[in-house]
Amino acid sequence: MKIKQWLLTSGLVAASFLSAQASAAVNQQDVEAAVKSAMAKFNIPGLAIGIVEDGQVVMTKGFGVTHLNKPAKVNADTLFGIASNTKAFTAAALAMLIDQGKLSWDDKVTKHIPEFKLYDSYVTQEMTIRDLLSHRSGLGLGAGDLMIWPDTDKTMTELLAGISHLKPDSSFRSHYAYNNLMFVVAGEVVSRVSGKDWRDFVEQEMFTKLDMDDSKAGFSRIPANNSNWATGHIPMDGKLTPFFVNYLEDFRGAGAIASNVDDMTKWLQTQLEGGRLPSGEQLFSQEQQVQMWHPHITRIPAAKAAEVYHQQFRGYGLGWAVEDYFGYKKVGHGGGILGMVSQVAMIPEKKLGVVVLSNQQKYPALSAIINEVFEDALGLEDKDWVQIIADDYFKAQQEKYAKAGIIEVAKPQPALPLNNYTGTLTSAWYGDVVVEKLGKELRIDFTHTKRLKGKLEHLTGNTFVVRWDEPLLEADAYINFVMDKSQRVESAAMEFVNPEITDFSFDFHNLDLKAKEIQH
């Protein structure tokens, strides 16, 4: 199962409710034991953890290696891509500008980006900054992510133009659906209002004040003389393979930041002190933090989460997930890159915060470690959270992969001559997808995405399976060609071969491909 699906369903673990006891301190010995156990059970090469308690940094430590085939050790200064934990920084950047009187949460997006346009004209007119940050735009899960994932050449101008062609999945403000592009737009609002590129604003106005000396708003901005950064790793067929990606640089305000646990604990301290920096200066006001930590759209707790954590509510604020955890308000977020995941979690009432960064994509391991931190600090009954979550996770994975694979067609129909399928398809929001015959096979090329090149294997009739050249993407897809009366391609539709395994950001189903030109 790909990492971001787990971020959306991470309450699916098995345990019993623990009776709250008197509050205690974080037990670092137990935490270290949990980290080592999690790394072993989930096959994680490298991991770093930072903990803040009562306003003080009580732990920053690295474990394992930055790269499976290299000796460099992970330490508190090792940079990881924090992916969607970037979203809270973008929300805070906007909070700072609100404190400066330069905008408000309820400003219309078009006030600051006049060319911003959505498929529905009413939503275009009504969309606010608050809406951008709370996953309630009406767009579906991950809609349009192929414009930024995995690593494309799209400019901000092209992204804004493409968003206008994305069809909504639900009515405006009625449903929660995780969407990265709205945070990309939010980052552009920061740029338009501040007069600085989002990356420069985050680094100069936030990281500098936070004393986050090593953090950068994009992998390409890491100095060449700093080699202390982690490479992601992807498990497949019983083997762990190093897999480099640029920490989601194309995600901009939705996921581009590189950071380490030494820097991130300063971020936790600031969050837990209502926006007040360790230096005493106010980065953003407590009034704005209330807005960011308030659920702006609610979600029904998963049945298992209600059973395990006695979770009675969950929702999403502005760049933060907010939920109930054993009777405490928990604020946090997850982040996922191919081969790398991160998690931040806080119990504001206890001024307790944790950040875990790892270079493998087993997100449940991070949840287990954080549960172990909270267990001691909240005085809960002792449980082996790593074992509990590992048992549940690997059982679920076994079931998912048992169902994976291409559908069996009892009596497959023959294909037309391969030349009939060649040509250029286009998506109004993504752009061109080229199908061509090379030798005796059909090839497909997503022209804006270097990693999305592959071959087409015939399944039945006009349906083929797309096999990407990079199998570690785990993103095989069906493509069904619709032919015109002369048996030439008129349009094509795509869908996941294995929807429970493929990362939702490969939103092939939203492409709505139409023939642009036919080549023979």
C-alpha positions in Angstrom: 0.0 0.0 0.0 1.4 3.4 -0.9 2.3 5.8 1.8 -0.3 8.5 1.4 -3.2 6.1 1.6 -1.9 5.1 5.0 -1.8 8.8 6.1 -5.5 8.9 5.4 -6.4 5.7 7.2 -3.7 5.6 9.9 -6.3 4.9 12.6 -6.6 1.3 11.4 -4.6 -0.4 14.2 -5.6 -2.9 16.8 -5.3 -2.4 20.6 -7.5 -1.7 23.6 -8.4 1.6 25.3 -5.9 2.5 28.0 -7.1 4.1 31.2 -5.4 7.4 31.8 -3.2 7.6 34.8 -1.2 10.5 36.4 0.9 12.4 33.8 4.5 11.3 33.7 7.6 12.3 31.8 8.7 10.9 28.4 10.6 7.7 29.0 13.5 8.1 26.6 14.7 4.5 27.2 11.3 3.1 26.1 11.3 5.4 23.1 14.7 4.3 21.9 13.7 0.7 22.3 10.5 1.4 20.3 12.5 3.1 17.6 14.9 0.2 17.3 12.1 -2.4 17.3 10.1 -0.4 14.7 13.2 -0.1 12.4 13.8 -3.9 12.6 10.2 -4.9 12.1 9.5 -2.5 9.3 12.9 -2.7 7.7 13.8 1.0 8.0 17.4 1.9 7.1 17.4 5.3 8.9 15.2 7.3 11.2 15.4 10.5 13.4 13.2 11.6 16.3 12.8 14.8 18.2 10.7 15.3 21.3 9.5 18.5 23.1 8.0 18.4 26.5 7.0 21.3 28.7 8.6 23.7 26.3 12.0 22.0 26.4 13.7 19.8 23.8 14.2 16.5 25.6 15.4 14.4 22.7 16.9 14.7 19.2 18.6 11.6 17.9 19.3 9.7 14.7 19.4 6.0 14.1 20.6 3.9 11.3 22.0 5.1 8.0 21.1 7.8 5.4 21.5 5.3 2.5 21.3 1.5 2.6 24.6 1.1 0.6 26.6 3.9 2.3 28.1 4.2 5.8 26.9 7.7 6.7 24.9 7.6 10.0 21.6 9.5 10.5 22.0 12.1 13.2 19.8 15.0 14.5 21.1 17.2 11.6 20.3 14.8 8.8 17.9 16.3 6.3 14.7 14.5 5.2 11.9 15.6 2.9 9.0 16.4 5.3 6.5 16.3 2.4 3.0 17.4 3.5 4.3 18.6 6.9 5.2 21.6 4.7 1.5 22.5 4.7 1.6 23.8 8.3 4.4 26.2 7.3 2.4 27.6 4.4 -0.5 28.1 6.7 1.7 29.8 9.3 3.2 32.0 6.6 -0.3 33.2 5.8 -1.0 33.7 9.5 2.0 36.0 9.7 0.7 38.1 6.8 -2.7 38.2 8.4 -1.0 39.5 11.6 0.6 42.2 9.5 -2.8 43.2 8.2 -2.1 42.3 4.6 -4.9 39.8 4.2 -7.5 37.8 6.1 -8.5 34.1 6.2 -11.7 35.0 4.5 -10.3 36.9 1.6 -11.4 35.6 -1.7 -8.5 33.9 -3.5 -9.2 36.0 -6.6 -8.5 39.1 -4.6 -4.8 38.1 -4.6 -4.6 35.8 -7.7 -7.1 37.3 -10.2 -6.5 34.6 -12.7 -7.4 31.8 -10.2 -10.3 29.8 -11.7 -12.0 26.6 -10.8 -14.3 24.5 -13.0 -17.4 25.9 -11.2 -17.7 29.6 -11.5 -19.6 29.9 -8.2 -16.7 28.2 -6.4 -14.2 30.4 -8.1 -16.0 33.5 -6.8 -16.4 32.1 -3.3 -13.2 30.3 -2.6 -11.3 31.8 0.3 -7.8 31.5 1.8 -9.5 29.4 4.6 -10.9 27.0 2.0 -7.5 26.5 0.3 -6.1 25.2 3.5 -8.8 22.9 4.7 -9.4 20.3 1.9 -13.0 21.4 1.3 -12.8 22.7 -2.3 -15.0 20.0 -3.7 -12.1 18.6 -5.8 -11.5 14.9 -5.3 -8.7 13.1 -3.5 -5.4 14.1 -5.1 -7.2 15.6 -8.1 -4.7 17.2 -10.5 -1.6 15.8 -8.7 -0.2 14.5 -11.9 0.7 18.1 -12.7 3.2 18.0 -9.9 3.8 14.3 -9.3 6.2 12.6 -9.7 8.5 15.6 -10.7 7.0 17.5 -13.7 8.1 20.5 -15.7 4.9 22.6 -15.0 5.2 26.3 -14.2 2.9 28.1 -11.8 1.2 29.7 -14.7 0.5 26.3 -16.2 -0.7 24.9 -12.9 -3.2 27.7 -12.4 -4.5 27.2 -15.9 -4.8 23.5 -15.4 -6.7 23.8 -12.2 -9.6 25.4 -14.0 -10.2 22.1 -15.9 -10.4 19.8 -12.9 -14.0 18.7 -12.4 -15.3 18.7 -8.8 -16.1 15.5 -7.0 -18.5 17.0 -4.5 -20.2 20.2 -3.8 -18.2 23.1 -2.3 -17.4 22.9 1.4 -19.5 19.7 1.8 -16.9 17.0 2.0 -13.3 16.5 3.1 -11.0 15.4 0.3 -7.2 15.8 0.6 -5.9 18.0 -2.2 -2.4 19.2 -2.7 -3.0 21.8 -5.5 -4.9 24.1 -3.2 -1.9 24.3 -1.0 0.3 25.1 -4.0 -2.2 28.0 -4.7 -1.9 29.0 -1.0 1.9 29.2 -1.4 1.3 31.5 -4.4 -0.9 33.7 -2.3 2.1 34.1 0.1 4.2 35.1 -2.9 1.7 37.6 -4.3 1.0 39.2 -0.9 4.5 39.3 0.5 6.3 40.2 -2.8 8.7 37.2 -2.2 8.8 33.8 -3.7 7.2 31.3 -1.3 10.6 29.6 -0.9 12.3 32.8 0.0 9.6 33.9 2.4 9.7 30.5 4.3 13.5 30.6 4.5 14.0 34.3 5.2 11.0 35.1 7.3 10.4 31.8 9.0 13.5 29.5 9.1 15.8 32.4 10.0 13.6 33.5 12.9 13.1 29.9 14.0 16.8 29.3 14.0 16.1 26.4 11.6 19.6 26.8 10.1 19.7 23.7 7.9 16.2 23.6 6.6 15.4 24.6 3.0 12.2 25.1 1.0 13.3 22.7 -1.7 16.0 20.0 -2.2 17.8 22.1 -4.9 18.5 24.8 -2.2 20.5 22.4 0.0 24.1 23.7 -0.2 26.4 21.5 -2.2 28.8 21.1 0.7 26.0 19.6 2.9 25.9 15.8 2.2 24.0 15.0 5.4 20.7 14.2 3.7 18.7 11.0 3.5 17.8 8.9 0.4 14.4 7.2 0.3 14.0 3.4 0.1 11.2 1.4 -1.5 10.4 -2.2 -0.6 9.4 -4.6 -3.4 9.6 -8.3 -3.8 11.4 -8.8 -0.5 14.1 -6.3 -1.4 14.7 -2.7 -0.2 15.9 -0.4 -3.0 17.3 3.2 -2.6 15.2 5.5 -4.6 16.1 9.2 -5.0 13.5 11.9 -5.4 13.9 15.6 -5.0 11.8 15.8 -1.8 8.7 16.9 -3.8 10.1 20.2 -4.9 7.3 20.6 -7.4 4.8 20.5 -4.5 5.9 24.0 -3.4 3.7 25.1 -0.5 2.1 21.7 -0.3 5.2 19.6 0.3 8.7 20.9 -0.7 10.5 21.5 2.6 13.7 19.6 3.7 14.4 19.6 7.4 15.8 17.7 10.3 14.8 16.9 13.8 17.0 19.5 15.4 15.2 22.2 13.4 11.8 20.7 13.6 11.9 20.6 17.4 12.2 24.4 17.3 9.0 24.4 15.1 7.3 22.2 17.7 8.3 24.6 20.5 6.9 27.5 18.7 3.6 25.7 17.9 3.2 24.6 21.5 3.8 28.2 22.8 1.1 29.8 20.7 3.5 31.1 18.0 6.1 32.4 20.3 9.7 31.5 19.2 12.3 30.0 21.6 13.9 33.5 21.5 10.7 35.1 22.9 9.7 36.8 19.7 6.2 36.2 18.3 6.3 34.5 14.9 2.5 34.5 14.6 -0.2 35.4 17.1 -2.0 32.9 19.3 -5.2 34.2 17.7 -4.1 32.9 14.4 -3.0 29.6 15.9 -6.5 29.1 17.2 -7.7 29.4 13.6 -5.1 26.9 12.4 -5.9 24.4 15.1 -9.7 24.6 14.8 -11.4 22.0 12.6 -12.8 23.7 9.6 -14.2 20.5 8.1 -15.0 17.4 10.1 -14.6 13.7 9.3 -16.3 10.6 10.8 -13.8 8.7 13.0 -12.9 5.3 11.6 -14.5 2.5 13.6 -11.1 1.1 14.6 -9.8 4.5 15.7 -12.9 5.0 17.8 -12.2 1.6 19.4 -8.5 2.0 19.9 -8.1 5.7 20.9 -11.7 6.4 22.0 -11.7 8.9 19.2 -14.9 10.9 19.2 -14.0 13.5 16.6 -11.5 14.2 13.9 -11.2 17.0 11.4 -8.9 19.3 9.5 -7.9 22.8 10.5 -5.6 25.0 8.4 -2.6 22.9 7.5 -3.2 20.6 10.5 -5.2 17.5 11.2 -7.1 17.7 14.5 -8.5 14.7 16.4 -9.3 13.1 19.7 -6.7 10.9 21.3 -7.6 9.2 24.6 -9.6 12.3 25.6 -6.8 14.7 24.6 -6.8 17.0 21.6 -4.1 15.9 19.2 -2.8 18.1 16.4 -0.5 16.8 13.8 0.2 15.8 10.2 1.8 13.1 8.1 4.0 13.5 5.0 4.8 11.0 2.3 7.3 10.8 -0.6 8.2 7.7 -2.6 10.5 6.0 -0.2 10.3 8.5 2.7 7.7 9.5 5.3 7.4 11.9 8.2 5.0 12.5 11.1 4.5 15.4 13.5 2.1 15.0 16.5 1.3 17.2 19.5 -0.8 17.1 22.6 -1.2 20.9 23.2 -2.7 20.4 26.7 0.6 18.8 27.8 2.9 20.9 25.7 4.1 17.7 24.2 5.3 17.3 20.7 7.1 14.7 18.6 8.6 14.6 15.1 9.7 11.4 13.4 11.5 11.4 10.0 12.5 8.2 8.1 13.9 7.1 4.8 11.5 4.2 4.2 7.8 4.5 3.4 6.3 2.4 6.3 4.3 5.2 7.9 2.7 2.9 10.5 6.1 2.5 12.1 6.1 6.2 12.9 2.6 6.0 14.4 3.8 3.2 16.7 6.8 5.2 17.9 4.7 8.3 18.6 2.2 6.2 20.5 5.1 5.0 22.6 6.1 8.5 23.4 2.6 9.6 24.3 2.0 6.4 26.4 4.6 7.3 29.0 4.0 11.1 28.9 0.3 10.7 29.3 0.6 8.0 32.0 -1.2 5.4 29.9 -1.0 1.6 30.5 2.1 0.0 29.0 1.6 -1.6 25.6 3.9 -2.8 22.8 2.7 -0.4 20.2 5.2 -1.5 17.6 4.1 -5.1 17.8 0.4 -4.2 17.8 0.6 -1.9 14.8 3.0 -4.2 12.9 0.7 -7.2 13.3 -2.3 -5.2 12.0 -0.3 -3.5 9.2 1.3 -6.7 7.8 -1.9 -8.6 7.9 -3.7 -5.8 6.0 -0.8 -5.7 3.5 -0.9 -9.4 2.9 -4.6 -9.2 2.2 -4.2 -6.2 -0.2 -1.4 -7.8 -2.2 -3.3 -11.1 -2.4 -6.0 -9.2 -4.2 -3.5 -7.3 -6.4 -2.9 -8.1 -10.1 -4.4 -7.7 -13.5 -8.0 -8.8 -14.0 -8.4 -12.2 -15.6 -10.2 -12.1 -18.9 -11.7 -15.5 -19.8 -12.0 -14.9 -23.5 -9.8 -11.9 -24.5 -10.7 -10.2 -27.7 -8.0 -9.4 -30.3 -6.5 -5.9 -30.6 -6.6 -3.8 -33.8 -3.3 -3.3 -35.6 -1.1 -1.4 -33.2 -0.8 1.6 -35.5 -4.5 2.3 -34.9 -3.7 3.3 -31.3 -0.8 5.6 -32.0 -1.1 9.4 -31.7 -1.2 12.2 -29.2 -3.9 12.3 -26.5 -4.3 15.4 -24.5 -5.8 16.2 -21.1 -7.1 19.8 -20.6 -5.3 20.1 -17.3 -2.3 17.8 -17.7 -1.3 18.2 -21.4 -0.1 15.7 -23.9 0.3 12.0 -23.6 1.9 10.3 -26.6 1.3 6.8 -27.7 3.7 5.5 -30.4 4.8 2.2 -31.9 8.4 1.3 -31.4 9.4 -2.0 -33.0 6.7 -4.4 -32.1 5.3 -2.7 -29.0 3.3 0.4 -28.0 5.0 3.0 -25.8 3.3 5.7 -23.7 4.9 9.0 -22.8 3.5 11.5 -20.3 5.4 14.4 -21.9 5.6 16.6 -18.7 6.8 13.8 -16.5 10.2 12.0 -17.0 9.3 9.1 -14.8 6.0 8.3 -16.5 7.2 6.4 -19.6 6.3 2.8 -20.2 5.0 0.1 -22.5 1.4 -1.1 -23.2 0.6 -4.7 -22.8 -2.5 -5.9 -24.5 -5.3 -7.2 -22.2 -8.4 -7.5 -24.4 -10.0 -5.6 -27.2 -9.0 -2.0 -27.0 -7.8 -2.3 -23.4 -4.1 -2.4 -22.5 -2.1 -2.4 -19.3 0.5 0.4 -18.8 3.7 -1.0 -17.4 5.9 1.9 -16.3 9.7 1.6 -17.0 10.1 2.3 -13.3 8.3 -0.6 -11.5 9.0 0.9 -8.0 6.3 3.4 -8.7 3.8 0.6 -8.2 1.4 2.5 -10.5 0.4 0.1 -13.3 -2.8 1.3 -14.9 -5.4 0.1 -17.4 -5.9 2.3 -20.5 -9.0 1.8 -22.6 -9.1 3.3 -26.0 -12.4 4.5 -27.5 -12.3 4.3 -31.3 -14.2 6.3 -33.9 -16.1 4.8 -36.9 -12.8 4.6 -38.8 -11.2 2.7 -35.9 -8.9 5.5 -34.9 -8.5 6.6 -31.4 -11.1 9.2 -30.3 -10.4 9.2 -26.5 -9.0 7.1 -23.7 -9.7 6.4 -20.1 -7.2 5.2 -17.4 -7.6 3.6 -14.0 -5.4 1.9 -11.4 -4.7 -1.8 -11.8 -4.3 -1.9 -8.0 -6.2 1.0 -6.4 -5.3 -0.1 -2.8 -1.6 -0.1 -3.5 -1.0 2.7 -5.9 -0.4 6.2 -4.5 -3.5 8.4 -5.0 -1.5 11.2 -6.5 -1.3 9.1 -9.7 -4.8 10.4 -10.6 -5.0 8.8 -14.0 -8.8 8.5 -13.7 -9.1 12.3 -13.8 -7.3 12.8 -17.1 -10.2 12.7 -19.6 -7.9 12.1 -22.5 -9.0 13.2 -26.0 -7.3 12.5 -29.3 -5.3 15.5 -30.4 -3.7 14.2 -33.6 -3.2 10.8 -35.2 0.1 9.6 -36.5 0.4 6.7 -38.9 
